[in-house]
Amino acid sequence: MSECKVNALFAGQPSPLGPRGAPSSIVKESVSQLTVHTDKTDEDLQANKRLHGGPEKVLHQYNPTNYFTLRKHFPEGDFVPGSIGENLSVEGMDDATVFIGDIWQFGEVQLQVSAPRAPCSKISQRFGISNLDRFVGERGITGWYYRVLKTGVIYPGDEVRLIERQDNTVSVHELMQCTHTKTDKALAAALSSLTVLDDEWRLKCKKIANTGV
């Protein structure tokens, strides 16, 4: 099983963002720990509870090497780990090698991959780059969310270990490609019944399988 370590942790508080000043917690700072509960962390507070947070989206992880891709295509952006709004930064884990339903041990905390992050306009507003959110989605470099199976505290340097992988699942990247291209109805149908996938994404897959949109 794969093993790596936590490089950094990030948390934020709601603050105005974008032309309308809508509250967002995408701007985060490095923190020394994340105290993880089944539906939140003590250190990180989501502004839009409909799209972020809750038991299926307690923590967001983003592959730090994706920032090299973002810098290459958008040199005007100040892309550094933590700046796209993630909570967890771990080298050696990425959208292509992390699978829906994976159970990972982070120190004393046990997490399960529940869904990709759906990139929204807040990403573009955060960096002042039009359609950056669309680029992230098309490239399948969105990162992923976790539900919590065992609570506790995560610290930088904690060992991260894959302890279980589901049968008949897909990588985060493959799921994003399926929902983006909307051409593989058979895969979408299969994913619509993948019980470890967040209900919102299973409905998206069901819609693609039935209508292709």
CYANA upper distance limits for C-alpha pairs under 8 A (distance plus 0.5 A):
  1 MET  CA    161 ARG  CA      7.44
  1 MET  CA    162 LEU  CA      6.15
  1 MET  CA    163 ILE  CA      7.33
  2 SER  CA    161 ARG  CA      6.27
  2 SER  CA    162 LEU  CA      6.04
  3 GLU  CA    159 GLU  CA      7.48
  3 GLU  CA    160 VAL  CA      6.05
  3 GLU  CA    161 ARG  CA      5.04
  3 GLU  CA    162 LEU  CA      7.26
  4 CYS  CA     90 VAL  CA      7.77
  4 CYS  CA     91 GLU  CA      7.66
  4 CYS  CA     92 GLY  CA      7.18
  4 CYS  CA    159 GLU  CA      6.35
  4 CYS  CA    160 VAL  CA      5.57
  4 CYS  CA    161 ARG  CA      7.11
  5 LYS  CA     90 VAL  CA      6.73
  5 LYS  CA     91 GLU  CA      7.93
  5 LYS  CA    156 PRO  CA      8.24
  5 LYS  CA    157 GLY  CA      5.96
  5 LYS  CA    158 ASP  CA      5.99
  5 LYS  CA    159 GLU  CA      4.93
  5 LYS  CA    160 VAL  CA      5.66
  6 VAL  CA     88 LEU  CA      7.75
  6 VAL  CA     89 SER  CA      6.75
  6 VAL  CA     90 VAL  CA      5.44
  6 VAL  CA     91 GLU  CA      8.18
  6 VAL  CA    106 PHE  CA      8.32
  6 VAL  CA    155 TYR  CA      7.87
  6 VAL  CA    156 PRO  CA      5.60
  6 VAL  CA    157 GLY  CA      5.42
  6 VAL  CA    158 ASP  CA      5.94
  6 VAL  CA    159 GLU  CA      7.03
  6 VAL  CA    160 VAL  CA      7.23
  7 ASN  CA     88 LEU  CA      8.40
  7 ASN  CA     89 SER  CA      6.00
  7 ASN  CA     90 VAL  CA      5.71
  7 ASN  CA     91 GLU  CA      7.47
  7 ASN  CA    156 PRO  CA      6.27
  7 ASN  CA    157 GLY  CA      6.69
  8 ALA  CA     30 SER  CA      7.39
  8 ALA  CA     31 VAL  CA      8.28
  8 ALA  CA     88 LEU  CA      6.83
  8 ALA  CA     89 SER  CA      5.73
  8 ALA  CA     90 VAL  CA      7.71
  8 ALA  CA    156 PRO  CA      5.83
  8 ALA  CA    157 GLY  CA      8.33
  9 LEU  CA     30 SER  CA      6.16
  9 LEU  CA     31 VAL  CA      6.09
  9 LEU  CA     32 SER  CA      7.42
  9 LEU  CA     33 GLN  CA      7.23
  9 LEU  CA     34 LEU  CA      7.65
  9 LEU  CA     82 GLY  CA      8.40
  9 LEU  CA     87 ASN  CA      5.94
  9 LEU  CA     88 LEU  CA      5.55
  9 LEU  CA     89 SER  CA      6.87
  9 LEU  CA    155 TYR  CA      7.96
  9 LEU  CA    156 PRO  CA      6.97
 10 PHE  CA     28 LYS  CA      6.24
 10 PHE  CA     29 GLU  CA      5.77
 10 PHE  CA     30 SER  CA      4.98
 10 PHE  CA     31 VAL  CA      5.92
 10 PHE  CA     44 ASP  CA      8.43
 10 PHE  CA     82 GLY  CA      6.59
 10 PHE  CA     85 GLY  CA      8.41
 10 PHE  CA     86 GLU  CA      7.11
 10 PHE  CA     87 ASN  CA      4.98
 10 PHE  CA     88 LEU  CA      7.02
 11 ALA  CA     28 LYS  CA      5.46
 11 ALA  CA     29 GLU  CA      6.12
 11 ALA  CA     30 SER  CA      7.12
 11 ALA  CA     31 VAL  CA      6.97
 11 ALA  CA     34 LEU  CA      8.48
 11 ALA  CA     43 GLU  CA      6.39
 11 ALA  CA     44 ASP  CA      5.03
 11 ALA  CA     45 LEU  CA      8.08
 11 ALA  CA     86 GLU  CA      8.46
 11 ALA  CA     87 ASN  CA      6.48
 12 GLY  CA     25 SER  CA      5.90
 12 GLY  CA     26 ILE  CA      7.57
 12 GLY  CA     27 VAL  CA      6.65
 12 GLY  CA     28 LYS  CA      4.72
 12 GLY  CA     29 GLU  CA      6.67
 12 GLY  CA     43 GLU  CA      7.80
 12 GLY  CA     44 ASP  CA      5.66
 12 GLY  CA     45 LEU  CA      6.76
 12 GLY  CA     46 GLN  CA      8.40
 13 GLN  CA     24 SER  CA      8.19
 13 GLN  CA     25 SER  CA      5.66
 13 GLN  CA     27 VAL  CA      8.34
 13 GLN  CA     28 LYS  CA      7.94
 13 GLN  CA     44 ASP  CA      6.91
 13 GLN  CA     45 LEU  CA      5.77
 13 GLN  CA     46 GLN  CA      7.44
 13 GLN  CA     47 ALA  CA      8.12
 14 PRO  CA     23 PRO  CA      5.88
 14 PRO  CA     24 SER  CA      5.31
 14 PRO  CA     25 SER  CA      4.92
 14 PRO  CA     26 ILE  CA      8.49
 14 PRO  CA     45 LEU  CA      7.36
 14 PRO  CA     46 GLN  CA      7.10
 14 PRO  CA     47 ALA  CA      5.77
 15 SER  CA     22 ALA  CA      8.25
 15 SER  CA     23 PRO  CA      5.45
 15 SER  CA     24 SER  CA      5.97
 15 SER  CA     25 SER  CA      6.87
 16 PRO  CA     21 GLY  CA      4.82
 16 PRO  CA     22 ALA  CA      5.64
 16 PRO  CA     23 PRO  CA      4.97
 16 PRO  CA     24 SER  CA      6.74
 17 LEU  CA     21 GLY  CA      5.13
 17 LEU  CA     22 ALA  CA      5.87
 17 LEU  CA     23 PRO  CA      6.51
 17 LEU  CA     24 SER  CA      6.64
 17 LEU  CA    122 LYS  CA      8.16
 17 LEU  CA    125 GLN  CA      7.50
 17 LEU  CA    126 ARG  CA      7.65
 18 GLY  CA     22 ALA  CA      7.10
 18 GLY  CA    122 LYS  CA      8.01
 18 GLY  CA    125 GLN  CA      5.85
 18 GLY  CA    126 ARG  CA      7.88
 23 PRO  CA     47 ALA  CA      6.35
 23 PRO  CA     48 ASN  CA      8.19
 24 SER  CA     46 GLN  CA      7.67
 24 SER  CA     47 ALA  CA      5.66
 24 SER  CA     48 ASN  CA      7.55
 24 SER  CA    122 LYS  CA      8.18
 25 SER  CA     45 LEU  CA      7.46
 25 SER  CA     46 GLN  CA      6.24
 25 SER  CA     47 ALA  CA      6.42
 25 SER  CA     85 GLY  CA      7.82
 26 ILE  CA     83 SER  CA      7.85
 26 ILE  CA     84 ILE  CA      7.01
 26 ILE  CA     85 GLY  CA      4.81
 26 ILE  CA     86 GLU  CA      8.32
 26 ILE  CA    122 LYS  CA      7.88
 26 ILE  CA    123 ILE  CA      8.25
 26 ILE  CA    126 ARG  CA      7.87
 27 VAL  CA     82 GLY  CA      8.44
 27 VAL  CA     83 SER  CA      6.79
 27 VAL  CA     84 ILE  CA      8.02
 27 VAL  CA     85 GLY  CA      6.50
 27 VAL  CA    126 ARG  CA      8.06
 28 LYS  CA     82 GLY  CA      6.82
 28 LYS  CA     83 SER  CA      7.16
 28 LYS  CA     85 GLY  CA      6.62
 28 LYS  CA     86 GLU  CA      8.36
 29 GLU  CA     82 GLY  CA      7.55
 30 SER  CA     82 GLY  CA      7.96
 32 SER  CA    155 TYR  CA      6.85
 32 SER  CA    156 PRO  CA      7.30
 33 GLN  CA     43 GLU  CA      8.50
 33 GLN  CA    153 VAL  CA      7.10
 33 GLN  CA    154 ILE  CA      6.09
 33 GLN  CA    155 TYR  CA      5.23
 33 GLN  CA    156 PRO  CA      7.50
 34 LEU  CA     41 THR  CA      6.80
 34 LEU  CA     42 ASP  CA      7.48
 34 LEU  CA     43 GLU  CA      6.60
 34 LEU  CA     44 ASP  CA      8.46
 34 LEU  CA    153 VAL  CA      6.08
 34 LEU  CA    154 ILE  CA      5.72
 34 LEU  CA    155 TYR  CA      7.27
 35 THR  CA     41 THR  CA      5.74
 35 THR  CA     42 ASP  CA      6.01
 35 THR  CA     43 GLU  CA      7.32
 35 THR  CA    152 GLY  CA      6.51
 35 THR  CA    153 VAL  CA      4.95
 35 THR  CA    154 ILE  CA      7.07
 36 VAL  CA     40 LYS  CA      6.80
 36 VAL  CA     41 THR  CA      5.04
 36 VAL  CA     42 ASP  CA      7.44
 36 VAL  CA    109 VAL  CA      8.12
 36 VAL  CA    148 VAL  CA      8.36
 36 VAL  CA    151 THR  CA      5.90
 36 VAL  CA    152 GLY  CA      5.84
 36 VAL  CA    153 VAL  CA      6.28
 36 VAL  CA    154 ILE  CA      7.92
 37 HIS  CA     41 THR  CA      6.18
 37 HIS  CA     42 ASP  CA      8.43
 37 HIS  CA    148 VAL  CA      7.68
 37 HIS  CA    151 THR  CA      5.73
 37 HIS  CA    152 GLY  CA      7.50
 38 THR  CA     55 PRO  CA      6.43
 38 THR  CA     58 VAL  CA      7.85
 38 THR  CA    147 ARG  CA      7.77
 38 THR  CA    148 VAL  CA      5.74
 38 THR  CA    149 LEU  CA      7.81
 38 THR  CA    150 LYS  CA      8.21
 38 THR  CA    151 THR  CA      6.99
 39 ASP  CA     53 GLY  CA      7.51
 39 ASP  CA     54 GLY  CA      5.26
 39 ASP  CA     55 PRO  CA      4.67
 39 ASP  CA     56 GLU  CA      8.10
 39 ASP  CA     57 LYS  CA      8.27
 39 ASP  CA     58 VAL  CA      6.16
 39 ASP  CA    147 ARG  CA      8.37
 39 ASP  CA    148 VAL  CA      8.05
 40 LYS  CA     44 ASP  CA      8.11
 40 LYS  CA     45 LEU  CA      8.39
 40 LYS  CA     53 GLY  CA      7.02
 40 LYS  CA     54 GLY  CA      6.88
 40 LYS  CA     55 PRO  CA      7.75
 40 LYS  CA     58 VAL  CA      5.71
 40 LYS  CA     59 LEU  CA      8.36
 41 THR  CA     45 LEU  CA      8.03
 41 THR  CA     58 VAL  CA      7.66
 46 GLN  CA     52 HIS  CA      6.75
 46 GLN  CA     53 GLY  CA      6.64
 47 ALA  CA     52 HIS  CA      8.27
 48 ASN  CA     52 HIS  CA      6.42
 48 ASN  CA     53 GLY  CA      8.47
 49 LYS  CA     53 GLY  CA      6.16
 49 LYS  CA     54 GLY  CA      7.43
 52 HIS  CA     57 LYS  CA      6.56
 52 HIS  CA     58 VAL  CA      8.35
 53 GLY  CA     57 LYS  CA      5.13
 53 GLY  CA     58 VAL  CA      5.48
 53 GLY  CA     59 LEU  CA      7.92
 54 GLY  CA     58 VAL  CA      6.23
 55 PRO  CA    147 ARG  CA      6.23
 55 PRO  CA    148 VAL  CA      7.72
 56 GLU  CA    114 SER  CA      6.75
 56 GLU  CA    145 TYR  CA      7.70
 56 GLU  CA    146 TYR  CA      6.83
 56 GLU  CA    147 ARG  CA      5.25
 56 GLU  CA    148 VAL  CA      8.49
 56 GLU  CA    198 ASP  CA      7.17
 57 LYS  CA    114 SER  CA      7.99
 57 LYS  CA    145 TYR  CA      5.65
 57 LYS  CA    146 TYR  CA      6.08
 57 LYS  CA    147 ARG  CA      6.48
 58 VAL  CA    145 TYR  CA      7.44
 58 VAL  CA    146 TYR  CA      6.40
 58 VAL  CA    147 ARG  CA      6.33
 58 VAL  CA    148 VAL  CA      7.59
 59 LEU  CA     86 GLU  CA      8.18
 59 LEU  CA     87 ASN  CA      6.53
 59 LEU  CA     88 LEU  CA      7.89
 59 LEU  CA    145 TYR  CA      6.09
 59 LEU  CA    146 TYR  CA      5.85
 59 LEU  CA    147 ARG  CA      7.86
 60 HIS  CA     85 GLY  CA      8.36
 60 HIS  CA     86 GLU  CA      5.53
 60 HIS  CA     87 ASN  CA      5.82
 60 HIS  CA     88 LEU  CA      6.86
 60 HIS  CA    117 ARG  CA      8.10
 60 HIS  CA    143 GLY  CA      7.44
 60 HIS  CA    144 TRP  CA      6.16
 60 HIS  CA    145 TYR  CA      5.08
 60 HIS  CA    146 TYR  CA      7.05
 61 GLN  CA     86 GLU  CA      5.81
 61 GLN  CA     87 ASN  CA      6.36
 61 GLN  CA     88 LEU  CA      5.09
 61 GLN  CA     89 SER  CA      6.64
 61 GLN  CA     90 VAL  CA      8.38
 61 GLN  CA    143 GLY  CA      6.03
 61 GLN  CA    144 TRP  CA      6.09
 61 GLN  CA    145 TYR  CA      7.00
 62 TYR  CA     66 ASN  CA      8.31
 62 TYR  CA     86 GLU  CA      6.32
 62 TYR  CA     87 ASN  CA      8.45
 62 TYR  CA     88 LEU  CA      7.12
 62 TYR  CA     89 SER  CA      6.49
 62 TYR  CA     90 VAL  CA      8.22
 62 TYR  CA     94 ASP  CA      7.88
 62 TYR  CA    142 THR  CA      7.57
 62 TYR  CA    143 GLY  CA      4.93
 62 TYR  CA    144 TRP  CA      7.40
 63 ASN  CA     67 TYR  CA      8.42
 63 ASN  CA     89 SER  CA      6.89
 63 ASN  CA     90 VAL  CA      7.06
 63 ASN  CA     91 GLU  CA      7.11
 63 ASN  CA     92 GLY  CA      8.30
 63 ASN  CA     93 MET  CA      6.74
 63 ASN  CA     94 ASP  CA      5.66
 63 ASN  CA     95 ASP  CA      7.92
 63 ASN  CA    141 ILE  CA      8.46
 63 ASN  CA    143 GLY  CA      7.14
 64 PRO  CA     81 PRO  CA      6.31
 64 PRO  CA     89 SER  CA      6.71
 64 PRO  CA     90 VAL  CA      7.49
 64 PRO  CA     91 GLU  CA      6.93
 65 THR  CA     69 THR  CA      7.91
 65 THR  CA     91 GLU  CA      8.00
 66 ASN  CA     70 LEU  CA      6.98
 66 ASN  CA    141 ILE  CA      7.21
 67 TYR  CA     71 ARG  CA      6.56
 67 TYR  CA     79 PHE  CA      6.46
 67 TYR  CA     80 VAL  CA      7.06
 67 TYR  CA     81 PRO  CA      7.74
 68 PHE  CA     72 LYS  CA      6.65
 69 THR  CA     73 HIS  CA      6.91
 70 LEU  CA     74 PHE  CA      6.20
 70 LEU  CA     75 PRO  CA      8.12
 70 LEU  CA     77 GLY  CA      8.41
 70 LEU  CA     79 PHE  CA      7.58
 71 ARG  CA     75 PRO  CA      5.33
 71 ARG  CA     76 GLU  CA      8.16
 71 ARG  CA     77 GLY  CA      7.14
 71 ARG  CA     78 ASP  CA      8.32
 71 ARG  CA     79 PHE  CA      6.95
 77 GLY  CA    127 PHE  CA      6.58
 77 GLY  CA    129 ILE  CA      8.08
 78 ASP  CA    127 PHE  CA      7.77
 79 PHE  CA     83 SER  CA      6.81
 79 PHE  CA     84 ILE  CA      8.33
 81 PRO  CA     89 SER  CA      7.56
 82 GLY  CA     86 GLU  CA      5.96
 82 GLY  CA     87 ASN  CA      7.51
 82 GLY  CA     88 LEU  CA      8.49
 82 GLY  CA     89 SER  CA      7.98
 84 ILE  CA    123 ILE  CA      7.04
 84 ILE  CA    126 ARG  CA      8.38
 93 MET  CA     97 THR  CA      6.95
 93 MET  CA     98 VAL  CA      6.95
 94 ASP  CA     98 VAL  CA      6.46
 94 ASP  CA    143 GLY  CA      7.94
 95 ASP  CA     99 PHE  CA      8.29
 95 ASP  CA    140 GLY  CA      7.68
 95 ASP  CA    141 ILE  CA      6.80
 95 ASP  CA    142 THR  CA      8.01
 95 ASP  CA    143 GLY  CA      6.64
 95 ASP  CA    144 TRP  CA      8.09
 95 ASP  CA    171 SER  CA      7.07
 95 ASP  CA    172 VAL  CA      5.53
 95 ASP  CA    173 HIS  CA      5.43
 96 ALA  CA    171 SER  CA      6.01
 96 ALA  CA    172 VAL  CA      6.74
 96 ALA  CA    173 HIS  CA      5.59
 96 ALA  CA    174 GLU  CA      7.70
 97 THR  CA    171 SER  CA      6.71
 97 THR  CA    172 VAL  CA      8.33
 98 VAL  CA    102 ASP  CA      7.51
 98 VAL  CA    171 SER  CA      6.03
 98 VAL  CA    172 VAL  CA      6.70
 99 PHE  CA    113 VAL  CA      7.59
 99 PHE  CA    165 ARG  CA      7.94
 99 PHE  CA    169 THR  CA      7.23
 99 PHE  CA    170 VAL  CA      5.95
 99 PHE  CA    171 SER  CA      4.44
 99 PHE  CA    172 VAL  CA      6.05
100 ILE  CA    113 VAL  CA      5.79
100 ILE  CA    114 SER  CA      6.53
100 ILE  CA    115 ALA  CA      6.94
100 ILE  CA    166 GLN  CA      8.33
100 ILE  CA    169 THR  CA      6.71
100 ILE  CA    170 VAL  CA      6.56
100 ILE  CA    171 SER  CA      6.54
100 ILE  CA    172 VAL  CA      6.69
100 ILE  CA    196 VAL  CA      7.44
100 ILE  CA    197 LEU  CA      6.88
101 GLY  CA    112 GLN  CA      6.21
101 GLY  CA    113 VAL  CA      5.43
101 GLY  CA    114 SER  CA      6.55
101 GLY  CA    165 ARG  CA      7.08
101 GLY  CA    166 GLN  CA      6.46
101 GLY  CA    169 THR  CA      7.95
101 GLY  CA    196 VAL  CA      5.70
101 GLY  CA    197 LEU  CA      7.25
102 ASP  CA    112 GLN  CA      5.96
102 ASP  CA    113 VAL  CA      5.85
102 ASP  CA    162 LEU  CA      7.68
102 ASP  CA    163 ILE  CA      8.33
102 ASP  CA    164 GLU  CA      6.39
102 ASP  CA    165 ARG  CA      5.27
102 ASP  CA    166 GLN  CA      7.02
103 ILE  CA    110 GLN  CA      7.42
103 ILE  CA    111 LEU  CA      6.10
103 ILE  CA    112 GLN  CA      4.83
103 ILE  CA    113 VAL  CA      7.12
103 ILE  CA    162 LEU  CA      6.61
103 ILE  CA    163 ILE  CA      6.28
103 ILE  CA    164 GLU  CA      5.65
103 ILE  CA    165 ARG  CA      7.07
104 TRP  CA    110 GLN  CA      6.31
104 TRP  CA    111 LEU  CA      5.78
104 TRP  CA    112 GLN  CA      6.73
104 TRP  CA    160 VAL  CA      7.19
104 TRP  CA    161 ARG  CA      6.02
104 TRP  CA    162 LEU  CA      5.03
104 TRP  CA    163 ILE  CA      6.25
104 TRP  CA    164 GLU  CA      7.78
105 GLN  CA    109 VAL  CA      6.35
105 GLN  CA    110 GLN  CA      5.08
105 GLN  CA    111 LEU  CA      6.86
105 GLN  CA    159 GLU  CA      8.21
105 GLN  CA    160 VAL  CA      5.95
105 GLN  CA    161 ARG  CA      5.61
105 GLN  CA    162 LEU  CA      6.89
105 GLN  CA    163 ILE  CA      7.33
106 PHE  CA    110 GLN  CA      6.58
106 PHE  CA    111 LEU  CA      7.91
106 PHE  CA    154 ILE  CA      6.94
106 PHE  CA    158 ASP  CA      6.78
106 PHE  CA    159 GLU  CA      6.53
106 PHE  CA    160 VAL  CA      5.19
106 PHE  CA    161 ARG  CA      7.37
107 GLY  CA    153 VAL  CA      8.30
107 GLY  CA    154 ILE  CA      6.63
107 GLY  CA    155 TYR  CA      8.03
107 GLY  CA    158 ASP  CA      5.49
107 GLY  CA    159 GLU  CA      6.07
107 GLY  CA    160 VAL  CA      7.08
108 GLU  CA    150 LYS  CA      8.28
108 GLU  CA    151 THR  CA      8.16
108 GLU  CA    152 GLY  CA      6.53
108 GLU  CA    153 VAL  CA      7.32
108 GLU  CA    154 ILE  CA      7.61
109 VAL  CA    148 VAL  CA      8.34
109 VAL  CA    149 LEU  CA      8.24
109 VAL  CA    150 LYS  CA      5.82
109 VAL  CA    151 THR  CA      5.83
109 VAL  CA    152 GLY  CA      5.72
109 VAL  CA    153 VAL  CA      7.08
109 VAL  CA    154 ILE  CA      7.14
110 GLN  CA    148 VAL  CA      6.79
110 GLN  CA    149 LEU  CA      5.80
110 GLN  CA    150 LYS  CA      5.21
110 GLN  CA    151 THR  CA      7.39
111 LEU  CA    146 TYR  CA      6.36
111 LEU  CA    147 ARG  CA      6.34
111 LEU  CA    148 VAL  CA      5.21
111 LEU  CA    149 LEU  CA      6.00
111 LEU  CA    150 LYS  CA      7.43
112 GLN  CA    146 TYR  CA      5.73
112 GLN  CA    147 ARG  CA      5.82
112 GLN  CA    148 VAL  CA      6.83
112 GLN  CA    149 LEU  CA      7.31
113 VAL  CA    144 TRP  CA      7.37
113 VAL  CA    145 TYR  CA      6.39
113 VAL  CA    146 TYR  CA      5.03
113 VAL  CA    147 ARG  CA      7.00
114 SER  CA    144 TRP  CA      7.99
114 SER  CA    145 TYR  CA      6.21
114 SER  CA    146 TYR  CA      5.72
114 SER  CA    147 ARG  CA      6.50
114 SER  CA    196 VAL  CA      6.92
114 SER  CA    197 LEU  CA      5.76
114 SER  CA    198 ASP  CA      5.88
115 ALA  CA    144 TRP  CA      6.22
115 ALA  CA    145 TYR  CA      5.92
115 ALA  CA    146 TYR  CA      7.78
115 ALA  CA    172 VAL  CA      7.80
115 ALA  CA    197 LEU  CA      6.46
115 ALA  CA    198 ASP  CA      6.26
115 ALA  CA    201 TRP  CA      7.55
116 PRO  CA    142 THR  CA      7.02
116 PRO  CA    143 GLY  CA      6.46
116 PRO  CA    144 TRP  CA      4.57
116 PRO  CA    145 TYR  CA      6.45
116 PRO  CA    172 VAL  CA      6.39
116 PRO  CA    175 LEU  CA      8.35
116 PRO  CA    176 MET  CA      7.66
117 ARG  CA    142 THR  CA      5.97
117 ARG  CA    143 GLY  CA      6.26
117 ARG  CA    144 TRP  CA      5.54
117 ARG  CA    145 TYR  CA      6.76
118 ALA  CA    137 GLY  CA      7.90
118 ALA  CA    142 THR  CA      7.44
119 PRO  CA    123 ILE  CA      7.52
119 PRO  CA    133 ASP  CA      5.81
119 PRO  CA    134 ARG  CA      7.70
119 PRO  CA    136 VAL  CA      7.34
119 PRO  CA    137 GLY  CA      6.56
119 PRO  CA    142 THR  CA      6.94
120 CYS  CA    124 SER  CA      8.24
120 CYS  CA    133 ASP  CA      6.22
121 SER  CA    125 GLN  CA      6.72
121 SER  CA    131 ASN  CA      8.31
121 SER  CA    133 ASP  CA      6.48
122 LYS  CA    126 ARG  CA      6.34
122 LYS  CA    133 ASP  CA      8.31
123 ILE  CA    127 PHE  CA      7.21
123 ILE  CA    132 LEU  CA      7.15
123 ILE  CA    133 ASP  CA      6.04
124 SER  CA    128 GLY  CA      6.14
124 SER  CA    129 ILE  CA      5.56
124 SER  CA    130 SER  CA      6.11
124 SER  CA    131 ASN  CA      6.63
124 SER  CA    132 LEU  CA      5.47
124 SER  CA    133 ASP  CA      6.10
125 GLN  CA    129 ILE  CA      7.25
125 GLN  CA    130 SER  CA      8.22
131 ASN  CA    135 PHE  CA      6.92
132 LEU  CA    136 VAL  CA      6.80
133 ASP  CA    137 GLY  CA      6.80
134 ARG  CA    138 GLU  CA      6.57
135 PHE  CA    139 ARG  CA      6.56
136 VAL  CA    140 GLY  CA      6.63
136 VAL  CA    141 ILE  CA      5.92
136 VAL  CA    142 THR  CA      6.39
137 GLY  CA    141 ILE  CA      6.97
137 GLY  CA    142 THR  CA      6.63
137 GLY  CA    176 MET  CA      7.74
137 GLY  CA    180 HIS  CA      8.11
138 GLU  CA    176 MET  CA      8.50
138 GLU  CA    177 GLN  CA      7.90
138 GLU  CA    180 HIS  CA      7.32
140 GLY  CA    172 VAL  CA      8.38
140 GLY  CA    173 HIS  CA      5.65
140 GLY  CA    174 GLU  CA      8.43
140 GLY  CA    176 MET  CA      6.19
140 GLY  CA    177 GLN  CA      7.03
141 ILE  CA    173 HIS  CA      7.61
143 GLY  CA    172 VAL  CA      8.19
144 TRP  CA    172 VAL  CA      7.54
154 ILE  CA    158 ASP  CA      7.37
169 THR  CA    191 LEU  CA      8.28
169 THR  CA    194 LEU  CA      7.87
170 VAL  CA    174 GLU  CA      6.60
170 VAL  CA    175 LEU  CA      6.94
171 SER  CA    175 LEU  CA      6.81
172 VAL  CA    176 MET  CA      6.77
173 HIS  CA    177 GLN  CA      6.70
174 GLU  CA    178 CYS  CA      6.64
175 LEU  CA    179 THR  CA      6.81
176 MET  CA    180 HIS  CA      6.46
177 GLN  CA    181 THR  CA      6.42
177 GLN  CA    182 LYS  CA      8.42
178 CYS  CA    182 LYS  CA      6.08
178 CYS  CA    183 THR  CA      7.58
178 CYS  CA    184 ASP  CA      6.88
178 CYS  CA    187 LEU  CA      7.91
178 CYS  CA    188 ALA  CA      7.24
179 THR  CA    188 ALA  CA      8.13
179 THR  CA    204 LYS  CA      7.89
179 THR  CA    205 CYS  CA      7.25
179 THR  CA    208 ILE  CA      7.92
182 LYS  CA    188 ALA  CA      8.49
182 LYS  CA    208 ILE  CA      6.56
182 LYS  CA    212 GLY  CA      6.37
182 LYS  CA    213 VAL  CA      7.03
183 THR  CA    212 GLY  CA      7.45
184 ASP  CA    188 ALA  CA      6.77
184 ASP  CA    209 ALA  CA      8.35
185 LYS  CA    189 ALA  CA      6.50
185 LYS  CA    208 ILE  CA      6.84
185 LYS  CA    209 ALA  CA      4.94
185 LYS  CA    210 ASN  CA      8.15
185 LYS  CA    212 GLY  CA      7.45
186 ALA  CA    190 ALA  CA      6.82
186 ALA  CA    209 ALA  CA      7.22
187 LEU  CA    191 LEU  CA      6.62
187 LEU  CA    209 ALA  CA      8.47
188 ALA  CA    192 SER  CA      6.62
188 ALA  CA    205 CYS  CA      5.22
188 ALA  CA    206 LYS  CA      6.92
188 ALA  CA    208 ILE  CA      6.80
188 ALA  CA    209 ALA  CA      5.78
189 ALA  CA    193 SER  CA      7.57
189 ALA  CA    205 CYS  CA      6.86
189 ALA  CA    206 LYS  CA      6.31
189 ALA  CA    208 ILE  CA      8.29
189 ALA  CA    209 ALA  CA      5.56
189 ALA  CA    210 ASN  CA      8.45
190 ALA  CA    194 LEU  CA      7.28
191 LEU  CA    197 LEU  CA      8.32
191 LEU  CA    202 ARG  CA      6.92
191 LEU  CA    205 CYS  CA      6.77
191 LEU  CA    206 LYS  CA      8.34
192 SER  CA    201 TRP  CA      8.16
192 SER  CA    202 ARG  CA      4.77
192 SER  CA    203 LEU  CA      6.90
192 SER  CA    204 LYS  CA      8.18
192 SER  CA    205 CYS  CA      5.61
192 SER  CA    206 LYS  CA      5.55
193 SER  CA    202 ARG  CA      7.30
194 LEU  CA    202 ARG  CA      7.70
197 LEU  CA    201 TRP  CA      7.21
197 LEU  CA    202 ARG  CA      6.89
198 ASP  CA    202 ARG  CA      6.88
199 ASP  CA    203 LEU  CA      6.71
200 GLU  CA    204 LYS  CA      6.97
201 TRP  CA    205 CYS  CA      6.73
202 ARG  CA    206 LYS  CA      6.62
203 LEU  CA    207 LYS  CA      6.65
204 LYS  CA    208 ILE  CA      6.90
205 CYS  CA    209 ALA  CA      6.63
206 LYS  CA    210 ASN  CA      6.64
207 LYS  CA    211 THR  CA      6.29
207 LYS  CA    212 GLY  CA      7.33
207 LYS  CA    213 VAL  CA      7.07
208 ILE  CA    212 GLY  CA      4.63
208 ILE  CA    213 VAL  CA      5.54
